[in-house]
Amino acid sequence: MDYETTEESYIVFQCPSCSFEGSFPRQDAGIARSCPNCMETLIVPTDSGKVTLLPIPITTSRLILRRLSYADLADLNELDLDKELVPYNDTFCLPSYSEADDVREEQLSKWVEADQKMKPLQDDNTLWLGIEKQDPSKLIGYLTIRFTDSDHQQVEFGIVLNRDFRRKGFGTEAVVGILRFCFKGISVHRVSASCDSQNVPARRMLEKAGMRCEGEFIQARRVLNEWVSIAWYAMLEEEHKAE
């Protein structure tokens, strides 16, 4: 059977970065897609017109979630030096760098430079967002986000927070901010996160942000020569709307 394709089936857009004019299928409205011309990450509009870029930075009452910059190198170095700082998902951590201070700083600088050029949330690219405390200004951690499906409808995130700023609500506030970004900013269907099942503060943080535990994978990951169980958390778009 042949299906007729009409203009109503597509959303005409103009890229704000390169002024390229094109179209996306209407079912992509609100979803993050790539400009076919410059590959910039765009949010498809609900109606024809100029699309918008990713809605970042994200501002909460005490934090700014934003792309990393060279000004963050000292704080990133502080996080990298904390060898006991185990992220809630060990696939979302800074690369392992040299023990020599000068070499490590140079490697971090090159990594930040590469991250600034990267088109976030495209293909397998991970979006790194610094967690900046507003007053006084300091990078206290970072969030990482990546799509887990080709339709850009499911997202997994990880979070790392400076130990000096834990148990003060900053982690929960950052998670609430990233959930808002995922559901309202890039219109995903499902967001997930995981942590060591014995990490009670991490589990409380995710639960306070409104995420529910979906289950536990027994001895599913090897950390520091020990097998640990992993608790998985998630939230659906309809659950976020109901809050």
C-alpha positions in Angstrom: 0.0 0.0 0.0 1.3 3.4 -0.9 1.0 6.2 1.7 0.7 9.8 0.6 3.2 12.1 2.1 2.0 15.7 2.6 3.6 18.9 3.7 1.6 18.5 7.0 3.8 15.5 7.7 6.9 17.6 8.1 8.1 20.6 10.2 10.1 23.1 8.1 13.0 24.6 10.1 15.9 27.0 9.8 19.0 26.2 11.8 20.1 29.1 14.1 23.7 28.2 13.7 24.2 27.9 9.9 20.8 29.2 8.5 20.2 25.9 6.7 16.6 25.4 5.8 15.2 21.9 5.9 12.5 19.7 7.4 12.0 17.0 10.1 9.2 14.5 10.4 6.4 15.9 12.6 6.8 13.1 15.1 10.2 14.5 15.9 8.7 17.7 17.4 10.4 18.6 20.7 13.2 16.0 20.2 16.9 16.6 19.9 18.1 16.1 16.3 21.2 17.1 14.3 21.2 19.8 11.6 21.9 17.9 8.4 24.2 20.8 7.3 26.4 21.8 10.3 25.6 18.9 12.6 24.7 21.2 15.5 22.3 19.7 18.1 18.9 21.2 17.7 15.4 21.0 19.3 12.8 20.4 16.6 10.0 22.9 17.0 6.3 21.9 17.3 5.5 24.1 14.3 7.5 25.2 11.3 10.0 27.9 12.1 13.4 28.5 13.6 14.5 25.7 15.8 16.3 26.3 19.1 19.6 24.9 20.4 19.9 22.7 23.5 18.4 24.6 26.5 21.6 24.9 28.5 22.8 26.2 30.9 20.2 24.9 33.3 19.6 27.1 36.4 18.2 25.9 39.7 17.9 27.8 43.0 21.6 27.3 44.0 23.2 25.8 40.9 24.1 26.3 37.3 24.4 23.2 35.1 26.5 24.1 32.1 29.2 23.0 29.6 32.7 22.7 30.9 35.4 25.3 30.2 39.1 26.0 30.8 38.1 27.9 33.9 37.1 24.6 35.4 40.5 22.9 35.2 41.5 23.5 38.8 38.2 22.1 40.1 38.2 19.2 37.7 41.7 18.4 38.8 40.5 18.4 42.4 37.8 15.9 41.5 40.3 13.8 39.5 42.7 13.7 42.4 40.1 12.3 44.8 40.7 8.6 44.1 38.0 7.6 46.6 35.4 9.6 44.7 33.5 6.7 43.2 30.8 8.0 40.7 27.3 6.5 41.0 27.9 5.0 37.6 31.5 4.2 36.8 31.0 4.5 33.0 30.5 8.3 33.6 33.8 9.4 35.0 36.8 11.5 33.9 39.5 9.6 32.1 42.3 8.2 34.2 45.2 10.6 34.1 48.9 10.7 35.0 50.0 11.0 38.6 52.4 13.8 37.6 50.7 17.2 38.2 51.9 18.9 35.1 51.2 16.0 32.8 47.7 15.5 34.4 46.8 19.2 34.0 47.9 19.2 30.3 45.8 16.0 29.7 42.8 17.5 31.4 43.2 20.7 29.3 43.2 18.7 26.1 40.2 16.7 27.2 38.2 20.0 27.9 39.3 21.3 24.5 38.0 18.2 22.8 34.7 18.3 24.8 34.1 21.9 23.8 34.3 20.9 20.1 32.1 17.9 20.6 28.5 18.0 19.3 26.6 16.7 22.4 24.0 14.0 22.4 24.8 12.9 18.9 25.4 9.3 18.1 27.3 7.9 21.1 28.5 11.3 22.3 28.1 12.1 26.0 27.0 15.5 27.2 29.1 16.6 30.1 27.7 19.4 32.3 29.5 21.0 35.1 27.6 21.5 38.4 28.5 25.1 39.5 27.5 26.4 42.9 26.4 30.0 42.4 27.3 31.8 45.6 30.3 31.7 45.8 31.0 30.4 42.4 32.7 26.9 42.3 32.5 23.8 40.2 31.4 21.2 42.7 30.9 18.2 40.4 29.5 17.2 37.0 26.7 15.4 35.3 26.9 13.2 32.2 24.0 12.4 29.9 23.7 10.1 26.9 21.0 8.6 24.8 20.6 4.9 25.1 18.4 4.4 22.0 18.5 5.5 18.4 15.2 7.4 18.6 16.5 9.8 21.2 13.7 8.9 23.6 15.7 7.3 26.4 18.5 8.8 28.4 20.9 7.6 31.1 22.8 10.0 33.4 25.5 9.8 36.0 26.6 12.3 38.6 29.8 13.0 40.5 29.9 15.5 43.4 32.8 16.9 45.4 32.7 15.2 48.9 32.8 18.5 50.6 29.4 19.4 49.1 27.5 16.2 49.8 24.6 15.9 52.2 23.6 19.5 51.6 21.0 18.9 48.9 23.2 19.9 46.0 23.0 16.4 44.4 19.2 16.2 44.6 18.9 19.7 43.2 21.2 18.8 40.3 19.2 15.6 39.5 15.9 17.6 39.6 17.4 20.1 37.2 18.6 17.4 34.8 15.3 15.6 34.9 13.6 18.9 33.9 16.1 19.3 31.1 15.5 15.8 29.8 11.7 15.8 29.9 10.9 19.4 29.1 14.0 20.5 27.2 14.6 17.5 24.9 11.3 15.7 25.3 12.5 12.2 26.2 10.3 9.3 27.3 12.4 7.7 30.0 15.4 8.7 32.1 17.5 6.2 34.1 20.4 6.1 36.5 22.2 3.5 38.6 24.4 3.3 41.7 26.0 0.8 44.0 23.1 -0.8 45.9 24.9 -0.2 49.2 25.4 3.5 48.5 22.5 4.7 50.7 23.1 8.5 50.2 23.1 8.0 46.4 19.9 6.0 46.5 18.2 8.6 48.8 19.4 11.4 46.4 17.7 9.7 43.4 14.5 8.9 45.4 14.3 12.5 46.7 14.4 13.7 43.1 11.4 11.5 42.4 13.0 8.5 40.7 11.8 5.0 41.5 13.9 1.9 42.0 13.2 -0.6 39.2 15.3 -3.4 40.6 18.8 -4.6 41.6 21.4 -6.5 39.6 23.2 -8.8 41.9 27.1 -8.6 41.7 26.7 -7.0 38.3 29.8 -4.8 38.3 33.4 -5.2 39.5 34.7 -2.2 41.5 38.1 -2.2 43.2 38.4 -5.9 42.8 35.0 -6.6 44.4 31.7 -7.5 42.8 29.0 -5.1 43.7 25.3 -5.1 43.2 23.7 -2.3 41.2 20.4 -0.6 41.9 18.6 0.9 38.9 16.4 3.9 39.0 14.1 5.5 36.4 11.4 8.0 35.7 8.9 8.3 32.8 7.7 11.5 31.2 4.2 10.9 32.6 5.6 10.5 36.1 7.5 13.7 35.8 4.4 15.6 34.6 2.4 14.2 37.6 4.8 15.7 40.1 
